[in-house]
């Protein structure tokens, strides 16, 4: 199930082109001809910080972060 989900994620992500969304450049399958045993997604490196380790210092900063997140999600929803 996890492998199927990762393939779906790759297919969907490859159709998105918003700068707010991390790009998935490549899908690598490992296994036999009939059965995939391993799957790798080669993703864009995002040099950022986790919000749970480095929370925004101000309400305005948090609002900006969540607004940009919402815009990225809106792009995904617009593409179905």
PyMOL commands that set and color helices and strands:
alter all, ss='L'
color gray80, all
select helices_A, chain A and resi 2-13+59-78
alter helices_A, ss='H'
color red, helices_A
select strands_A, chain A and resi 24-31+36-43
alter strands_A, ss='S'
color yellow, strands_A
deselect
rebuild
show_as cartoon
